[in-house]
Amino acid sequence: MSITETVTNVAIVGAAPPEMREHCADSGLRRTLLILRIFAIAAGLLESIVFRNYVFPDDISYLEIARNYAAGHWSVAINSYWSPLLSWILAVPMKWPGVPDQWELPLLHAVLFLIYLAALFCGERLAIRIARSARVPTELLSTWYVTAYCIVLWAALWGVRVVFCAADMIVMAIVLGLALLTLSVADKRATARTYGAIGALLGAGYLAKTAMLPVAPVYLGVIAWNLRHRRERVTRLLPCLAAFVLTTAPFIVALRVHKGYWTAGEAGRLNYAWEICGAARWTHWQGEPGDIGRPLHPTRRLLSSPALYEFNSPMPVSYAPWYDPSWWYAGVRPHLIAKAEAGAILRYSAYVLVLFIAMPGVVLALAVALWKRRRLAWVPGSRELAFPALASVGLYTLVYVDHRYVAGQLAVLGLLITAAAMPLLDTDALRKAMRVLAICTMLAFTGLFLVGSAWAGLSDLIARRAGDITRNDQYERAVELRALGLKQGDRVGCIGFSFRAYWALLDGVKIVADVPVRFPRRGGLANLDEEDYSEIDRYWRSPAATQEHVLDLMKKAGARAVIADVVPDWAQTAGWVRLRTHIRMPLGRRDVYVRFLDRGWRTGQVE
């Protein structure tokens, strides 16, 4: 046996449990799996390295909560909007002494890459277990694994993306892991440890994202139905229920102590108010539209044009309105609006259908079944896997669907559909078509991102410096502001991207007033949000007296300095200092300015 074959055997066969190794006996199949693994790891690693300094707005809140957990500030860290699991994971390395600020984002992306590897691991094991359950013939195994890997990569690299919020990647890994364990129950291979692991994963799903909690009874229900159907005792679920309660109860009790009332989390209620009931999205709810309650402690609107808000709250955090939206939206009472709800269900059901059809191999699987007029050969246990996935996706269609929310669930459904179609691929031409189509579909969705990442990384190597994509512009801004005299504990105002102000967290300052960027939905099938700079532009178009009035109100709110980003090129910036640091924005809105309110300051650029 050659060295290459030995390495392949260790990498593929040695990584699988004994009952699965028979599926990897063929050297060609081992080579195929090795290539797929190398591509998957390399693609995720490339994205993680190139975007190591990218920060998603949600991640800023998770990082700040993690800092508070690491420092032992539990009363500030416990949060009823942001689920705690990601912050707990990040808090562990944050307790290491001497970790510099510029390494915090690379640390986040390293954690995200490890979670991505866990999702790949669960996806591969699920593919192997499905192949066993479906008794996929040897001649179809290569086609099956190529298709399955492409589905998982489609979900991880495009659906969630390695560079975005790590909580969604955790949920994807958990969903794939739950599917794997649930299939063990359907295959009559489950032990008490299996049931305990299912309960623990269900609890971890809730701790990763609150939306997983309503789906837990569906998982428990299909498992109980499966046991009753086989005339087994439902008490086999006791280890599952015990693990679930032990995992979830401590945090729910902590929320009860912190909030003063019982709640499992406020994310669902707030998102329903934002997306269906018409409340101001994400920040600065003032009670609109008027029939969903009154805010108990809202941000204070100081001006209407330009919109200026003050929020000098007792929370010792960098940007309080996004650190804990549930506090600012206390008093909101969302209710059913039939027309808006019906519209959401129709829109997002259509969007989910498009996403499902767009998955690698799904179109060909359905087309072959229709062409041959034969029923799909469903894998034993398909219902146990499909019902929770459909329930989770259906829950999101009631409010809002982002592809990163449902990527893992769609991957499970895609694996079931393509596995059921495998027996229909009875010719070499059909098997080759399935492999080629799956690879091409996956690359069509992920190729642009990967090519862009590769080009950015190569450009950095050639130039021997970080480029516009890879540099840590937030850290550079924080360092520059410190050099100008901004001190830890200072209060500041912001004109621009307040809830992307990671620089404020790094400098230890608190934003107490802002003229914000808005994020309205743009409509269409996906109904994505878009950046609305109208309030920013309104400020810079205002007369000098109005601009000075805004700054005076910020000073009265406690701000020592005002930082302005996404400043248009045509703005008159007399009295402001332009930083050397540019932000990652379209040309024309890349400059950052600062103005100190407690002293005179010359106009110009920092030397």
Secondary structure, DSSP 8 states (H G I E B T S, - for coil): --HHHHHHIIIIITTS-GGGGGGG-SHHHHHHHHHHHHHHHHHHHHHHHHTTT---HHHHHHHHHHHHHHHT-HHHH--SSS-SHHHHHHHHHHTSTT--GGGHHHHHHHHHHHHHHHHHHHHHHHHHHHHHHHT--HHHHHHHHHHHHHHHHIIIIIII-TTS-HHHHHHHHHHHHHHHHHHHHHTT---HHHHHHHHHHHHHHHHH-GGGTTTHHHHHHHHHHHHHHTT--GGGGHHHHHHHHHHHHHHHHHHHHHHSS--S-SHHHHHHHHHTS---SSS---STTSSSB--SS--EEEEETTEEEE---S--SS-HHHH-HHHHTTTB-----HHHHHHHHHHHHHHHHHHHHHSTTHHHHHHHHHHHT------TTHHHHHHHHHHHHHHHHTT---HHHHHHHHHHHHHHHHHHHGGG--SHHHHHHHHHHHHHHHHHHHHHHHHHHHHHHHHHHHHTS--TTTS-HHHHHHHHHHHHT--TT-EEEEEE-GGG-HHHHHHT-EEEEEEE-B--B--TTT--B--B-HHHHHHHHS-HHHHHHHHHHHHHTT-SEEEEEEE-TT---TT-EE-S---SS-TTS-EEEEEESSS----EE--
